[in-house]
């Protein structure tokens, strides 16, 4: 029984449209970061598109297809475990920290962070073994690029 569960969890993600499981998992996490607050804004979408273009160097059609696949994955998947497993198995610590930073970019795309978004980032960081100090530093880099700080209106998440 345990072997069947392991086989299920490690099996390739169906419907990945030629993209590898890490690409789909990473973009699905970005989509989850954008949708967890029930407001998938145009700013969220533009941020995800820019991250995908920068991270995977795909053409416009491939970007649109990957995001659509990830959106479908995100809509059908309740838990984060499968995505976290793919990320942990195939990304270095620096790449995982980079993903957390990209998730913070998506969260801050609409200008504010709610409790659901902050909680998601803490959970994902834990699942992919990004220590709190590195996740916090990633968040601070995003805030610095945006010209924000806790003092000028960003909600404190600690």
N, C-alpha and C positions, 0 to 999 in steps of 0.2 A: 504494500500500500504506500509506504513512504517513497519507494522508488517511482511509483506512478505519479505521485504529487511532484517530486523533483523533476521528472520528465515533462510534466505539464508546464511547470513554471519556467523551465529552460527551453521550451520549444519555441521555434521562430514565431514571431508575431504575424498572424494572418493578415493579408490585405495591406502589406507595406509598400506595394507598388514599385518595387525595385530599390527602395531605400533600406538601409540597414537598420537593425532594431535600435541602435544607439541614437541615430538621427530621429527616428520616430519617437522614442522615449523622451529625448531632450525637448523636442518641439511640443510634445504632449504636455510636458511639465510647464513649459512656457504658456501654453494655452490654459492649463489649469490655474496658473498664477493670474492670468487675465480674467478668467471667468468665475473665480471663487467668490468674488464680491457681487455676482449676478449682474455685472455691467461690463460687457465685452465691447469697450469703446473703440472708436476709430483710432485713437492714440495707442491703445493696446495693440490693435492689429498692425499698425504701422511699425511699432517697436518690434513686434515679433518678426515681421517681414524683414526689417533691417538686420536683426540678429541672425536670422536664417541665412540671409545673403552673405553677411560677414563671416559666419561660422562655417558654412558648407560650400560657399562659392558655386552656387547653382544659378542657372538662368531663370528668367521670370516664370516660365511655364513650370519648371521643376519646383521652384519656390512655392507657387500656388498649389501644386499637387501635394507637396510634402505637408504644407499647412492644412490642407483639406483632410489628408489622411490622419494627421495628428488630432485635428478637431473631432473626427469620427472616433478615434481611439479614446480621447478624453471624454466624450459623451457616453461611451459604452462602459468605461472602467471606473469603478467606485474607489478602489484602493490604489495606493501608489507603489505597491510592492514590486510588481513586474517591471515597471519603469526604473525603479531604484536598483533592482538587480542588474538590469542591462547597463546602467550607468556605472555601478560599482565594479562590474566585471571588466568593462572595456575602457574606462577613463582613468587617467592618473589623478592624483590628488589635485594638482594644479588645474586640470581640466574640470574636475568636479567643483572646485572653488569658482572657476570661471562660469560654470553653469549657474551656480547660486547667484553670482553677480548679475548674470543676464536675467535671472528670475526677478531680482530686485529692480532691474531696469524696467521690466514689464509692470511690476507692482507700482512703481512710481510714475509710470507713463501718464496716468490720469491726474497726477498731482497730489494724491493722498494715499495713505495706507490705512486699511481697516483691520480689525482684529482677526478676521478670517484669513486675510492675506499674510499677516505676520505669523499666525499660527501655522499656515501651510509652509512658509519658508523655514520655520524652526523644525517642523516634521521632516521635510525633504532633506534638510542639512543633516539631520540625525540619521536618516535612512541611508544616505550616500556617504556617511562618515566624513562630513566636513565639520571640524570642531567649531564651537560657538565663536571663538576668537577670530577664526578665518571668515566665518559667515558675517560676523559683525564688521570686519574690515572690508569685506566685499560691499556691504551695505553703505559704509562710509564713503567708499570710492564712488559709488553711484550718486550719493548725495552731494559729494564734492563736485562731480561733473555737472550736476544740475544746479549748483550754487545754493543748495539747501543746507540747513542745519536743524537740529532739534529746536534751537532758539527762535528760528524765523518761520515757524508754522508747521514743520513736519511733526507728525505725531510720534512721540517717544514710544519705542517698542519694547523697551527693557522691563 
